[in-house]
Amino acid sequence: MTRAGYRASAESALMRTHPWLIPATAGLITVVTALAVPNRAHAGPDVHLCSTESESVRRVAGDAEAMNRLGVLYAEGRGVSRDYSAALGWYRRAAAYGSSSALSNLATMYFYGFGVPQSYPKAAQLLQIAVRGGAADAQNKLGALYNDGLGVVKDQKRALELFRQAALQGYPPAMVNLGRMYIEAIAVPRDVVRGYALIRAAVDAGIPASLQELALRELGTAAGRLNAEQLARAQALASGSLCGIDQRAVGESAGIRRQDCGFDLAGPHDVQHLESLREQVIADDAAMATPP
């Protein structure tokens, strides 16, 4: 596919994820761009973006979540050539403007070392900020780090709390992780019925292929420990609301509610980190603009 073809595919994908990218909303998009991009230094990375790029893609750069989605396109090579450097640039800009999804994606890049030196502590640091907004994906990822002691001191009770928070939002991967903890009695009294119900509900809702094997194995383990009556109860529970998760057990002191999915700027640490991200973005943009 030609460069123009890749660009057209990327624009098409963005149009599907952002239906507001249509001519009728061009005025509103311009306003959003002006508010989100106070000066030219924040207009987005120059890498792989030329002067002939479509106006739609340029406008989308002013929206934090759109920047994040553009980062995903580059990270996964969907419609464009895979480019971790470009993905990192878009994720960091989106994070600097308040996208908790971008923070979570940045953490993934550091976790695996995609385009950056691999660092569990850095991944954990980014996720600690993202979870303050109640982002289920970030809660689940941070829970996994606490469960395995990667980048943080191992704390399976904290992992359990994070998995619960994400599961309460109906996030299937977290439901699998929480179900496994109930089945294996990790940081919680064993409850095979509830564990089976959580994983069954997650599978029915749809989980990534990478989790299928683990989920099916845990379901088999749980089913082998249940009698017919218990299995029937677990299956009934799986179809019920929130699979019987005890909402009172979910860190209420942290102010997390099921509807909280945005990025929380209330914490002074969050604001300080965002200012640091903005300064780093400006510095990197200036460096890119300086001739070698």
C-alpha positions as CSV (number, residue, x, y, z in Angstrom):
1,M,0.0,0.0,0.0
2,T,1.3,3.5,-0.8
3,R,1.8,6.2,1.8
4,A,-1.3,7.9,0.5
5,G,-3.2,4.6,0.9
6,Y,-2.0,4.2,4.5
7,R,-3.1,7.7,5.3
8,A,-6.5,7.2,3.7
9,S,-7.0,4.0,5.7
10,A,-6.0,5.7,8.9
11,E,-8.4,8.6,8.2
12,S,-11.2,6.1,7.4
13,A,-10.5,4.3,10.7
14,L,-10.6,7.6,12.6
15,M,-13.9,8.5,10.9
16,R,-15.4,5.3,12.1
17,T,-14.2,5.8,15.7
18,H,-15.0,9.6,15.6
19,P,-18.3,10.1,13.7
20,W,-18.1,13.8,14.6
21,L,-15.3,14.1,12.0
22,I,-17.7,15.3,9.3
23,P,-17.9,18.7,7.5
24,A,-21.0,19.7,9.5
25,T,-19.0,19.7,12.7
26,A,-15.9,21.4,11.3
27,G,-16.5,24.6,13.3
28,L,-16.9,22.8,16.6
29,I,-13.8,20.7,15.9
30,T,-11.8,23.9,15.2
31,V,-12.9,25.3,18.6
32,V,-12.0,22.1,20.4
33,T,-8.6,22.1,18.6
34,A,-8.0,25.7,19.6
35,L,-8.8,25.0,23.3
36,A,-6.7,21.8,23.5
37,V,-3.7,23.1,21.4
38,P,-2.7,26.5,22.9
39,N,0.2,27.0,20.6
40,R,1.9,25.4,17.6
41,A,4.4,23.4,19.7
42,H,1.5,21.2,20.8
43,A,0.1,20.5,17.3
44,G,1.4,17.0,17.3
45,P,4.5,15.2,16.2
46,D,5.9,16.0,12.8
47,V,7.1,12.4,12.3
48,H,5.2,10.8,9.4
49,L,2.9,13.7,9.1
50,C,3.4,15.8,5.9
51,S,1.8,19.1,4.8
52,T,-0.6,17.3,2.4
53,E,-2.1,15.2,5.2
54,S,-5.9,15.4,5.3
55,E,-7.5,18.2,7.3
56,S,-9.6,15.6,9.2
57,V,-6.5,13.9,10.7
58,R,-5.0,17.3,11.6
59,R,-8.2,18.4,13.3
60,V,-8.4,15.2,15.3
61,A,-5.0,16.0,16.8
62,G,-6.7,18.6,19.0
63,D,-8.8,16.0,20.9
64,A,-7.1,14.0,23.6
65,E,-9.0,10.7,23.0
66,A,-8.5,11.1,19.3
67,M,-4.8,11.5,19.8
68,N,-4.9,8.3,21.9
69,R,-6.7,6.4,19.1
70,L,-4.2,7.6,16.6
71,G,-1.5,6.3,18.9
72,V,-3.3,2.9,18.9
73,L,-3.3,2.9,15.0
74,Y,0.5,3.4,15.0
75,A,1.2,1.0,17.8
76,E,-0.8,-1.8,16.3
77,G,-0.1,-1.0,12.6
78,R,-3.8,-0.7,11.7
79,G,-4.1,1.2,8.4
80,V,-0.6,2.6,8.8
81,S,2.9,1.1,9.1
82,R,3.6,0.1,12.7
83,D,5.6,2.9,14.3
84,Y,6.2,2.8,18.1
85,S,7.9,6.2,18.1
86,A,4.9,7.9,16.5
87,A,2.6,5.9,18.9
88,L,4.5,7.1,21.9
89,G,4.3,10.7,20.7
90,W,0.6,10.6,20.3
91,Y,0.1,8.8,23.6
92,R,2.2,11.3,25.5
93,R,0.3,14.2,24.0
94,A,-3.0,12.7,24.8
95,A,-1.9,12.0,28.4
96,A,-0.7,15.5,28.8
97,Y,-4.2,16.7,27.9
98,G,-6.0,14.4,30.3
99,S,-6.5,11.0,28.6
100,S,-6.3,8.2,31.2
101,S,-6.6,5.7,28.3
102,A,-3.4,7.2,26.9
103,L,-1.6,6.9,30.3
104,S,-2.7,3.2,30.3
105,N,-1.4,2.7,26.8
106,L,1.9,4.4,27.7
107,A,2.2,2.0,30.6
108,T,1.8,-0.9,28.2
109,M,4.6,0.4,26.1
110,Y,6.9,0.6,29.1
111,F,5.8,-2.8,30.4
112,Y,6.8,-4.5,27.2
113,G,9.6,-2.2,26.1
114,F,7.9,-1.1,22.9
115,G,9.9,1.9,21.6
116,V,11.2,2.7,25.1
117,P,13.5,1.0,27.6
118,Q,11.5,-1.7,29.3
119,S,10.5,-0.6,32.8
120,Y,8.0,-2.1,35.2
121,P,8.4,0.8,37.7
122,K,7.6,3.4,35.0
123,A,4.6,1.4,33.9
124,A,3.4,1.2,37.5
125,Q,3.9,5.0,38.0
126,L,1.8,5.8,34.9
127,L,-0.9,3.4,36.0
128,Q,-1.0,4.8,39.5
129,I,-2.1,8.1,38.0
130,A,-4.5,6.6,35.5
131,V,-6.5,4.6,38.1
132,R,-7.4,7.8,40.0
133,G,-9.9,8.5,37.3
134,G,-11.4,5.0,37.6
135,A,-10.2,3.7,34.3
136,A,-11.0,0.0,34.3
137,D,-8.2,-1.0,31.9
138,A,-5.6,0.8,34.1
139,Q,-7.1,-0.7,37.3
140,N,-6.8,-4.2,35.8
141,K,-3.2,-3.6,34.6
142,L,-2.1,-2.2,37.9
143,G,-3.7,-5.0,39.7
144,A,-1.7,-7.5,37.7
145,L,1.5,-5.6,38.6
146,Y,0.6,-5.8,42.3
147,N,-0.3,-9.4,42.1
148,D,3.0,-10.4,40.6
149,G,5.2,-7.7,42.3
150,L,6.4,-6.1,39.1
151,G,7.5,-2.5,39.5
152,V,5.8,-2.3,42.9
153,V,6.0,-4.2,46.2
154,K,3.9,-7.3,45.8
155,D,0.5,-6.8,47.5
156,Q,-2.2,-9.2,46.5
157,K,-4.8,-7.5,48.7
158,R,-4.3,-4.3,46.7
159,A,-4.5,-6.4,43.5
160,L,-7.8,-7.9,44.6
161,E,-9.2,-4.4,45.3
162,L,-8.1,-3.1,41.9
163,F,-9.5,-6.2,40.1
164,R,-12.8,-5.6,42.0
165,Q,-12.9,-1.9,41.0
166,A,-12.5,-2.8,37.3
167,A,-14.9,-5.8,37.5
168,L,-17.6,-3.5,38.9
169,Q,-17.3,-1.6,35.7
170,G,-18.0,-4.7,33.7
171,Y,-14.5,-5.0,32.4
172,P,-14.1,-8.7,31.3
173,P,-10.3,-9.2,31.7
174,A,-10.6,-8.0,35.3
175,M,-13.5,-10.3,35.9
176,V,-11.3,-13.2,34.8
177,N,-8.5,-12.1,37.2
178,L,-10.9,-11.6,40.1
179,G,-12.6,-14.9,39.5
180,R,-9.2,-16.6,39.5
181,M,-8.4,-15.1,42.9
182,Y,-11.7,-16.4,44.3
183,I,-11.1,-19.9,42.9
184,E,-7.5,-20.0,44.1
185,A,-8.2,-18.2,47.4
186,I,-5.6,-15.5,46.7
187,A,-6.0,-12.7,49.3
188,V,-9.6,-13.7,49.8
189,P,-11.5,-16.7,51.2
190,R,-12.1,-19.3,48.6
191,D,-15.4,-19.0,46.8
192,V,-15.5,-21.2,43.8
193,V,-19.1,-20.5,43.0
194,R,-18.4,-16.7,42.7
195,G,-15.1,-17.3,40.9
196,Y,-16.8,-19.5,38.3
197,A,-19.6,-17.0,37.9
198,L,-17.2,-14.1,37.3
199,I,-15.2,-15.9,34.7
200,R,-18.2,-17.4,32.9
201,A,-19.8,-13.9,32.7
202,A,-16.5,-12.5,31.3
203,V,-16.3,-15.2,28.6
204,D,-19.9,-14.7,27.7
205,A,-19.3,-10.9,27.4
206,G,-16.2,-11.4,25.2
207,I,-12.5,-11.5,26.3
208,P,-9.3,-11.1,24.3
209,A,-8.0,-14.2,22.6
210,S,-4.9,-14.0,24.9
211,L,-7.1,-14.6,27.9
212,Q,-9.2,-17.4,26.5
213,E,-6.9,-20.3,27.5
214,L,-6.5,-19.0,31.1
215,A,-10.3,-18.4,31.4
216,L,-11.3,-21.8,30.1
217,R,-8.7,-23.5,32.3
218,E,-10.0,-21.8,35.4
219,L,-13.5,-22.6,34.5
220,G,-12.6,-26.3,34.2
221,T,-10.8,-26.2,37.6
222,A,-13.8,-24.5,39.2
223,A,-16.3,-26.9,37.6
224,G,-14.3,-29.8,39.0
225,R,-14.7,-28.5,42.5
226,L,-18.5,-27.9,42.3
227,N,-21.4,-30.3,42.7
228,A,-24.4,-30.1,40.4
229,E,-26.3,-27.8,42.6
230,Q,-23.3,-25.4,43.1
231,L,-22.6,-25.4,39.4
232,A,-26.2,-24.5,38.6
233,R,-26.0,-21.7,41.2
234,A,-22.8,-20.4,39.7
235,Q,-24.2,-20.4,36.2
236,A,-27.3,-18.5,37.4
237,L,-25.1,-16.0,39.2
238,A,-23.1,-15.5,36.0
239,S,-26.1,-14.1,34.3
240,G,-26.9,-11.8,37.2
241,S,-25.9,-8.1,37.6
242,L,-22.3,-7.7,38.6
243,C,-22.0,-11.4,39.4
244,G,-22.6,-10.9,43.1
245,I,-19.5,-8.7,43.6
246,D,-19.7,-7.0,47.0
247,Q,-19.7,-3.3,46.1
248,R,-18.9,-2.4,49.7
249,A,-15.6,-4.2,49.4
250,V,-14.5,-1.9,46.6
251,G,-12.2,0.9,48.0
252,E,-14.9,3.5,48.7
253,S,-12.3,5.6,50.5
254,A,-10.6,6.1,47.1
255,G,-13.8,7.8,45.8
256,I,-14.1,5.3,43.0
257,R,-17.7,4.9,41.6
258,R,-18.9,2.8,38.7
259,Q,-19.6,5.8,36.6
260,D,-16.2,7.4,37.1
261,C,-14.4,6.7,33.8
262,G,-12.8,10.1,33.2
263,F,-9.4,11.5,34.2
264,D,-9.4,12.9,37.7
265,L,-7.4,16.1,38.1
266,A,-8.3,16.6,41.7
267,G,-5.2,15.1,43.2
268,P,-2.2,17.5,43.4
269,H,0.1,14.7,42.3
270,D,-1.9,14.3,39.1
271,V,-1.7,18.0,38.3
272,Q,2.0,18.0,39.0
273,H,2.6,15.0,36.8
274,L,0.5,16.5,33.9
275,E,2.5,19.7,34.0
276,S,5.7,17.6,33.8
277,L,4.3,15.7,30.8
278,R,3.4,19.0,29.1
279,E,6.9,20.4,29.7
280,Q,8.5,17.2,28.3
281,V,6.2,17.4,25.2
282,I,7.3,21.0,24.5
283,A,11.0,20.1,25.0
284,D,10.7,17.1,22.6
285,D,8.9,19.2,20.0
286,A,11.6,21.8,20.2
287,A,14.3,19.2,19.8
288,M,12.6,17.7,16.7
289,A,12.4,21.2,15.2
290,T,16.1,21.8,15.7
291,P,18.2,20.8,12.6
292,P,20.7,18.1,13.3
